[in-house]
């Protein structure tokens, strides 16, 4: 579930779904997601990042698209990390 955000806003407020039937009646606080917040999770697969954030994969994908992140960059980050381990003196795009 998304709360309204302006089109120029760099943050999206997301209300997480309850994890089980026992939490359905309990009101959960909205999570504010920004590009900065999401970059801390780029080292994880999308499914793991969604679990850590407490949202569904679909909600995370939709939020990313609204923030201008078209694809989840886990594979690219992992590939660059492997290159850095194999060739420590070589500069990567993340340095």
N, CA, C and O atoms as a GROMACS GRO file, in nm:
protein
  380
    1UNK      N    1   0.085  -0.117   0.000
    1UNK     CA    2   0.000   0.000   0.000
    1UNK      C    3   0.089   0.123   0.000
    1UNK      O    4   0.185   0.131   0.077
    2UNK      N    5   0.058   0.217  -0.085
    2UNK     CA    6   0.138   0.339  -0.095
    2UNK      C    7   0.058   0.457  -0.042
    2UNK      O    8  -0.062   0.467  -0.064
    3UNK      N    9   0.127   0.545   0.027
    3UNK     CA   10   0.067   0.671   0.065
    3UNK      C   11   0.103   0.771  -0.043
    3UNK      O   12   0.209   0.761  -0.104
    4UNK      N   13   0.016   0.868  -0.068
    4UNK     CA   14   0.041   0.963  -0.176
    4UNK      C   15   0.175   1.035  -0.159
    4UNK      O   16   0.214   1.074  -0.049
    5UNK      N   17   0.244   1.050  -0.269
    5UNK     CA   18   0.370   1.124  -0.270
    5UNK      C   19   0.369   1.214  -0.392
    5UNK      O   20   0.308   1.181  -0.493
    6UNK      N   21   0.434   1.326  -0.381
    6UNK     CA   22   0.441   1.415  -0.496
    6UNK      C   23   0.531   1.352  -0.601
    6UNK      O   24   0.618   1.272  -0.569
    7UNK      N   25   0.509   1.389  -0.725
    7UNK     CA   26   0.586   1.328  -0.833
    7UNK      C   27   0.734   1.365  -0.828
    7UNK      O   28   0.818   1.288  -0.873
    8UNK      N   29   0.767   1.480  -0.773
    8UNK     CA   30   0.905   1.523  -0.765
    8UNK      C   31   0.972   1.477  -0.636
    8UNK      O   32   1.092   1.499  -0.618
    9UNK      N   33   0.898   1.414  -0.548
    9UNK     CA   34   0.952   1.372  -0.419
    9UNK      C   35   1.055   1.262  -0.438
    9UNK      O   36   1.040   1.176  -0.525
   10UNK      N   37   1.157   1.264  -0.355
   10UNK     CA   38   1.260   1.161  -0.357
   10UNK      C   39   1.234   1.055  -0.252
   10UNK      O   40   1.318   0.967  -0.232
   11UNK      N   41   1.121   1.061  -0.184
   11UNK     CA   42   1.090   0.959  -0.085
   11UNK      C   43   0.948   0.908  -0.104
   11UNK      O   44   0.857   0.981  -0.143
   12UNK      N   45   0.932   0.780  -0.077
   12UNK     CA   46   0.803   0.713  -0.089
   12UNK      C   47   0.768   0.654   0.047
   12UNK      O   48   0.851   0.588   0.110
   13UNK      N   49   0.647   0.678   0.092
   13UNK     CA   50   0.600   0.621   0.219
   13UNK      C   51   0.522   0.495   0.188
   13UNK      O   52   0.426   0.497   0.110
   14UNK      N   53   0.562   0.384   0.249
   14UNK     CA   54   0.501   0.253   0.225
   14UNK      C   55   0.448   0.200   0.357
   14UNK      O   56   0.517   0.203   0.458
   15UNK      N   57   0.324   0.150   0.354
   15UNK     CA   58   0.266   0.087   0.473
   15UNK      C   59   0.278  -0.064   0.454
   15UNK      O   60   0.214  -0.121   0.366
   16UNK      N   61   0.360  -0.128   0.537
   16UNK     CA   62   0.381  -0.273   0.523
   16UNK      C   63   0.256  -0.354   0.551
   16UNK      O   64   0.172  -0.314   0.631
   17UNK      N   65   0.245  -0.466   0.485
   17UNK     CA   66   0.136  -0.560   0.512
   17UNK      C   67   0.167  -0.638   0.637
   17UNK      O   68   0.284  -0.656   0.672
   18UNK      N   69   0.062  -0.686   0.707
   18UNK     CA   70   0.088  -0.772   0.824
   18UNK      C   71   0.153  -0.902   0.780
   18UNK      O   72   0.122  -0.955   0.673
   19UNK      N   73   0.242  -0.953   0.860
   19UNK     CA   74   0.313  -1.076   0.827
   19UNK      C   75   0.228  -1.200   0.849
   19UNK      O   76   0.248  -1.302   0.782
   20UNK      N   77   0.133  -1.194   0.941
   20UNK     CA   78   0.047  -1.310   0.965
   20UNK      C   79  -0.091  -1.263   1.014
   20UNK      O   80  -0.113  -1.143   1.033
   21UNK      N   81  -0.180  -1.357   1.033
   21UNK     CA   82  -0.318  -1.324   1.073
   21UNK      C   83  -0.325  -1.255   1.209
   21UNK      O   84  -0.418  -1.178   1.232
   22UNK      N   85  -0.230  -1.281   1.297
   22UNK     CA   86  -0.232  -1.221   1.430
   22UNK      C   87  -0.206  -1.071   1.426
   22UNK      O   88  -0.243  -1.000   1.519
   23UNK      N   89  -0.143  -1.022   1.321
   23UNK     CA   90  -0.109  -0.881   1.311
   23UNK      C   91  -0.206  -0.802   1.225
   23UNK      O   92  -0.187  -0.681   1.207
   24UNK      N   93  -0.310  -0.865   1.172
   24UNK     CA   94  -0.401  -0.796   1.080
   24UNK      C   95  -0.467  -0.674   1.141
   24UNK      O   96  -0.483  -0.572   1.074
   25UNK      N   97  -0.505  -0.683   1.268
   25UNK     CA   98  -0.576  -0.573   1.331
   25UNK      C   99  -0.482  -0.463   1.381
   25UNK      O  100  -0.526  -0.352   1.410
   26UNK      N  101  -0.355  -0.494   1.390
   26UNK     CA  102  -0.259  -0.398   1.443
   26UNK      C  103  -0.216  -0.300   1.335
   26UNK      O  104  -0.181  -0.341   1.224
   27UNK      N  105  -0.218  -0.173   1.366
   27UNK     CA  106  -0.175  -0.069   1.272
   27UNK      C  107  -0.022  -0.064   1.268
   27UNK      O  108   0.042  -0.057   1.373
   28UNK      N  109   0.035  -0.069   1.150
   28UNK     CA  110   0.181  -0.063   1.138
   28UNK      C  111   0.220   0.074   1.086
   28UNK      O  112   0.147   0.135   1.007
   29UNK      N  113   0.333   0.122   1.131
   29UNK     CA  114   0.382   0.252   1.089
   29UNK      C  115   0.432   0.245   0.945
   29UNK      O  116   0.482   0.142   0.899
   30UNK      N  117   0.418   0.357   0.876
   30UNK     CA  118   0.467   0.365   0.739
   30UNK      C  119   0.620   0.367   0.739
   30UNK      O  120   0.683   0.418   0.831
   31UNK      N  121   0.677   0.312   0.634
   31UNK     CA  122   0.821   0.312   0.615
   31UNK      C  123   0.851   0.413   0.505
   31UNK      O  124   0.785   0.414   0.401
   32UNK      N  125   0.949   0.498   0.528
   32UNK     CA  126   0.990   0.595   0.428
   32UNK      C  127   1.109   0.537   0.353
   32UNK      O  128   1.213   0.510   0.412
   33UNK      N  129   1.092   0.517   0.223
   33UNK     CA  130   1.198   0.462   0.139
   33UNK      C  131   1.252   0.570   0.046
   33UNK      O  132   1.175   0.641  -0.020
   34UNK      N  133   1.382   0.582   0.042
   34UNK     CA  134   1.450   0.675  -0.048
   34UNK      C  135   1.558   0.597  -0.122
   34UNK      O  136   1.588   0.482  -0.088
   35UNK      N  137   1.616   0.659  -0.224
   35UNK     CA  138   1.727   0.594  -0.294
   35UNK      C  139   1.841   0.566  -0.198
   35UNK      O  140   1.906   0.461  -0.206
   36UNK      N  141   1.866   0.657  -0.107
   36UNK     CA  142   1.973   0.639  -0.010
   36UNK      C  143   1.948   0.518   0.079
   36UNK      O  144   2.039   0.440   0.105
   37UNK      N  145   1.826   0.503   0.126
   37UNK     CA  146   1.791   0.388   0.210
   37UNK      C  147   1.807   0.259   0.130
   37UNK      O  148   1.864   0.162   0.180
   38UNK      N  149   1.759   0.259   0.008
   38UNK     CA  150   1.764   0.137  -0.072
   38UNK      C  151   1.905   0.095  -0.110
   38UNK      O  152   1.932  -0.024  -0.123
   39UNK      N  153   1.997   0.190  -0.127
   39UNK     CA  154   2.134   0.154  -0.164
   39UNK      C  155   2.200   0.068  -0.057
   39UNK      O  156   2.290  -0.010  -0.088
   40UNK      N  157   2.156   0.080   0.067
   40UNK     CA  158   2.210  -0.004   0.173
   40UNK      C  159   2.172  -0.151   0.157
   40UNK      O  160   2.230  -0.238   0.223
   41UNK      N  161   2.076  -0.180   0.070
   41UNK     CA  162   2.028  -0.316   0.050
   41UNK      C  163   2.066  -0.372  -0.087
   41UNK      O  164   2.027  -0.485  -0.119
   42UNK      N  165   2.140  -0.298  -0.169
   42UNK     CA  166   2.176  -0.343  -0.303
   42UNK      C  167   2.262  -0.468  -0.302
   42UNK      O  168   2.267  -0.539  -0.403
   43UNK      N  169   2.329  -0.498  -0.192
   43UNK     CA  170   2.413  -0.617  -0.184
   43UNK      C  171   2.330  -0.744  -0.162
   43UNK      O  172   2.384  -0.855  -0.163
   44UNK      N  173   2.200  -0.728  -0.141
   44UNK     CA  174   2.110  -0.841  -0.118
   44UNK      C  175   2.023  -0.868  -0.240
   44UNK      O  176   1.994  -0.775  -0.316
   45UNK      N  177   1.980  -0.992  -0.261
   45UNK     CA  178   1.879  -1.018  -0.364
   45UNK      C  179   1.750  -0.945  -0.328
   45UNK      O  180   1.726  -0.915  -0.211
   46UNK      N  181   1.669  -0.916  -0.426
   46UNK     CA  182   1.546  -0.840  -0.405
   46UNK      C  183   1.458  -0.903  -0.298
   46UNK      O  184   1.402  -0.831  -0.214
   47UNK      N  185   1.444  -1.034  -0.298
   47UNK     CA  186   1.357  -1.101  -0.201
   47UNK      C  187   1.409  -1.081  -0.058
   47UNK      O  188   1.330  -1.059   0.034
   48UNK      N  189   1.540  -1.088  -0.039
   48UNK     CA  190   1.598  -1.068   0.094
   48UNK      C  191   1.584  -0.922   0.139
   48UNK      O  192   1.556  -0.894   0.255
   49UNK      N  193   1.605  -0.830   0.046
   49UNK     CA  194   1.591  -0.688   0.079
   49UNK      C  195   1.447  -0.657   0.120
   49UNK      O  196   1.425  -0.582   0.215
   50UNK      N  197   1.350  -0.714   0.049
   50UNK     CA  198   1.209  -0.691   0.082
   50UNK      C  199   1.178  -0.744   0.222
   50UNK      O  200   1.108  -0.678   0.299
   51UNK      N  201   1.230  -0.861   0.255
   51UNK     CA  202   1.209  -0.917   0.390
   51UNK      C  203   1.270  -0.827   0.496
   51UNK      O  204   1.206  -0.799   0.598
   52UNK      N  205   1.392  -0.781   0.473
   52UNK     CA  206   1.459  -0.694   0.569
   52UNK      C  207   1.382  -0.564   0.591
   52UNK      O  208   1.375  -0.513   0.703
   53UNK      N  209   1.324  -0.512   0.484
   53UNK     CA  210   1.248  -0.386   0.494
   53UNK      C  211   1.106  -0.407   0.546
   53UNK      O  212   1.040  -0.312   0.588
   54UNK      N  213   1.059  -0.533   0.543
   54UNK     CA  214   0.924  -0.562   0.592
   54UNK      C  215   0.814  -0.533   0.492
   54UNK      O  216   0.701  -0.506   0.530
   55UNK      N  217   0.849  -0.539   0.362
   55UNK     CA  218   0.750  -0.515   0.256
   55UNK      C  219   0.754  -0.632   0.158
   55UNK      O  220   0.846  -0.713   0.160
   56UNK      N  221   0.653  -0.641   0.073
   56UNK     CA  222   0.651  -0.746  -0.028
   56UNK      C  223   0.747  -0.711  -0.142
   56UNK      O  224   0.787  -0.596  -0.157
   57UNK      N  225   0.782  -0.811  -0.220
   57UNK     CA  226   0.870  -0.788  -0.335
   57UNK      C  227   0.804  -0.694  -0.435
   57UNK      O  228   0.871  -0.608  -0.493
   58UNK      N  229   0.675  -0.710  -0.455
   58UNK     CA  230   0.603  -0.624  -0.549
   58UNK      C  231   0.606  -0.479  -0.504
   58UNK      O  232   0.629  -0.388  -0.584
   59UNK      N  233   0.584  -0.456  -0.375
   59UNK     CA  234   0.588  -0.320  -0.321
   59UNK      C  235   0.726  -0.260  -0.338
   59UNK      O  236   0.740  -0.143  -0.374
   60UNK      N  237   0.830  -0.340  -0.313
   60UNK     CA  238   0.966  -0.291  -0.328
   60UNK      C  239   0.995  -0.258  -0.475
   60UNK      O  240   1.056  -0.155  -0.504
   61UNK      N  241   0.953  -0.344  -0.566
   61UNK     CA  242   0.973  -0.316  -0.709
   61UNK      C  243   0.903  -0.189  -0.752
   61UNK      O  244   0.962  -0.106  -0.822
   62UNK      N  245   0.779  -0.172  -0.710
   62UNK     CA  246   0.703  -0.052  -0.747
   62UNK      C  247   0.768   0.074  -0.690
   62UNK      O  248   0.774   0.177  -0.757
   63UNK      N  249   0.815   0.065  -0.568
   63UNK     CA  250   0.881   0.178  -0.505
   63UNK      C  251   1.009   0.213  -0.580
   63UNK      O  252   1.036   0.331  -0.605
   64UNK      N  253   1.086   0.112  -0.616
   64UNK     CA  254   1.209   0.136  -0.691
   64UNK      C  255   1.180   0.207  -0.823
   64UNK      O  256   1.249   0.302  -0.858
   65UNK      N  257   1.080   0.163  -0.893
   65UNK     CA  258   1.046   0.225  -1.021
   65UNK      C  259   1.005   0.370  -1.002
   65UNK      O  260   1.040   0.456  -1.083
   66UNK      N  261   0.931   0.398  -0.895
   66UNK     CA  262   0.890   0.537  -0.868
   66UNK      C  263   1.011   0.624  -0.835
   66UNK      O  264   1.009   0.745  -0.859
   67UNK      N  265   1.114   0.564  -0.779
   67UNK     CA  266   1.235   0.638  -0.744
   67UNK      C  267   1.338   0.640  -0.857
   67UNK      O  268   1.445   0.699  -0.843
   68UNK      N  269   1.305   0.577  -0.970
   68UNK     CA  270   1.393   0.578  -1.085
   68UNK      C  271   1.490   0.462  -1.093
   68UNK      O  272   1.580   0.462  -1.177
   69UNK      N  273   1.473   0.362  -1.007
   69UNK     CA  274   1.557   0.242  -1.011
   69UNK      C  275   1.480   0.138  -1.092
   69UNK      O  276   1.385   0.078  -1.041
   70UNK      N  277   1.519   0.118  -1.216
   70UNK     CA  278   1.443   0.032  -1.306
   70UNK      C  279   1.461  -0.116  -1.273
   70UNK      O  280   1.364  -0.191  -1.270
   71UNK      N  281   1.585  -0.157  -1.247
   71UNK     CA  282   1.610  -0.296  -1.210
   71UNK      C  283   1.689  -0.300  -1.080
   71UNK      O  284   1.768  -0.210  -1.052
   72UNK      N  285   1.666  -0.403  -1.001
   72UNK     CA  286   1.737  -0.419  -0.875
   72UNK      C  287   1.882  -0.454  -0.906
   72UNK      O  288   1.906  -0.553  -0.975
   73UNK      N  289   1.979  -0.377  -0.858
   73UNK     CA  290   2.119  -0.392  -0.902
   73UNK      C  291   2.202  -0.497  -0.830
   73UNK      O  292   2.325  -0.492  -0.837
   74UNK      N  293   2.141  -0.592  -0.763
   74UNK     CA  294   2.216  -0.691  -0.686
   74UNK      C  295   2.321  -0.763  -0.770
   74UNK      O  296   2.435  -0.776  -0.727
   75UNK      N  297   2.285  -0.809  -0.887
   75UNK     CA  298   2.380  -0.886  -0.970
   75UNK      C  299   2.500  -0.800  -1.011
   75UNK      O  300   2.613  -0.847  -1.011
   76UNK      N  301   2.474  -0.676  -1.046
   76UNK     CA  302   2.583  -0.588  -1.087
   76UNK      C  303   2.675  -0.558  -0.969
   76UNK      O  304   2.797  -0.558  -0.984
   77UNK      N  305   2.617  -0.534  -0.853
   77UNK     CA  306   2.698  -0.507  -0.734
   77UNK      C  307   2.782  -0.630  -0.698
   77UNK      O  308   2.900  -0.617  -0.666
   78UNK      N  309   2.721  -0.747  -0.704
   78UNK     CA  310   2.793  -0.871  -0.673
   78UNK      C  311   2.907  -0.893  -0.773
   78UNK      O  312   3.018  -0.932  -0.735
   79UNK      N  313   2.880  -0.868  -0.901
   79UNK     CA  314   2.982  -0.885  -1.004
   79UNK      C  315   3.099  -0.789  -0.982
   79UNK      O  316   3.215  -0.829  -0.993
   80UNK      N  317   3.069  -0.664  -0.950
   80UNK     CA  318   3.175  -0.566  -0.924
   80UNK      C  319   3.255  -0.604  -0.799
   80UNK      O  320   3.377  -0.586  -0.795
   81UNK      N  321   3.186  -0.656  -0.698
   81UNK     CA  322   3.254  -0.698  -0.576
   81UNK      C  323   3.350  -0.814  -0.605
   81UNK      O  324   3.462  -0.816  -0.555
   82UNK      N  325   3.305  -0.910  -0.687
   82UNK     CA  326   3.392  -1.023  -0.724
   82UNK      C  327   3.514  -0.974  -0.801
   82UNK      O  328   3.626  -1.020  -0.777
   83UNK      N  329   3.494  -0.879  -0.893
   83UNK     CA  330   3.606  -0.824  -0.970
   83UNK      C  331   3.706  -0.759  -0.875
   83UNK      O  332   3.827  -0.773  -0.891
   84UNK      N  333   3.654  -0.687  -0.778
   84UNK     CA  334   3.741  -0.617  -0.683
   84UNK      C  335   3.822  -0.718  -0.600
   84UNK      O  336   3.938  -0.692  -0.568
   85UNK      N  337   3.762  -0.831  -0.566
   85UNK     CA  338   3.834  -0.933  -0.490
   85UNK      C  339   3.943  -0.999  -0.575
   85UNK      O  340   4.051  -1.030  -0.526
   86UNK      N  341   3.913  -1.020  -0.704
   86UNK     CA  342   4.010  -1.084  -0.793
   86UNK      C  343   4.121  -0.988  -0.837
   86UNK      O  344   4.236  -1.028  -0.851
   87UNK      N  345   4.085  -0.861  -0.858
   87UNK     CA  346   4.178  -0.761  -0.906
   87UNK      C  347   4.172  -0.639  -0.814
   87UNK      O  348   4.112  -0.538  -0.850
   88UNK      N  349   4.234  -0.646  -0.696
   88UNK     CA  350   4.219  -0.539  -0.597
   88UNK      C  351   4.274  -0.403  -0.641
   88UNK      O  352   4.229  -0.300  -0.590
   89UNK      N  353   4.368  -0.399  -0.733
   89UNK     CA  354   4.426  -0.272  -0.776
   89UNK      C  355   4.347  -0.206  -0.889
   89UNK      O  356   4.373  -0.090  -0.922
   90UNK      N  357   4.254  -0.276  -0.946
   90UNK     CA  358   4.174  -0.223  -1.057
   90UNK      C  359   4.059  -0.140  -1.002
   90UNK      O  360   3.995  -0.179  -0.905
   91UNK      N  361   4.034  -0.027  -1.062
   91UNK     CA  362   3.924   0.059  -1.018
   91UNK      C  363   3.792   0.008  -1.074
   91UNK      O  364   3.786  -0.037  -1.189
   92UNK      N  365   3.688   0.014  -0.993
   92UNK     CA  366   3.554  -0.025  -1.038
   92UNK      C  367   3.466   0.098  -1.041
   92UNK      O  368   3.506   0.206  -0.997
   93UNK      N  369   3.346   0.081  -1.093
   93UNK     CA  370   3.254   0.194  -1.103
   93UNK      C  371   3.203   0.238  -0.967
   93UNK      O  372   3.141   0.344  -0.956
   94UNK      N  373   3.227   0.157  -0.860
   94UNK     CA  374   3.179   0.191  -0.727
   94UNK      C  375   3.286   0.260  -0.643
   94UNK      O  376   3.257   0.304  -0.531
   95UNK      N  377   3.410   0.269  -0.694
   95UNK     CA  378   3.518   0.334  -0.619
   95UNK      C  379   3.509   0.484  -0.628
   95UNK      O  380   3.591   0.555  -0.571
   0.00000   0.00000   0.00000
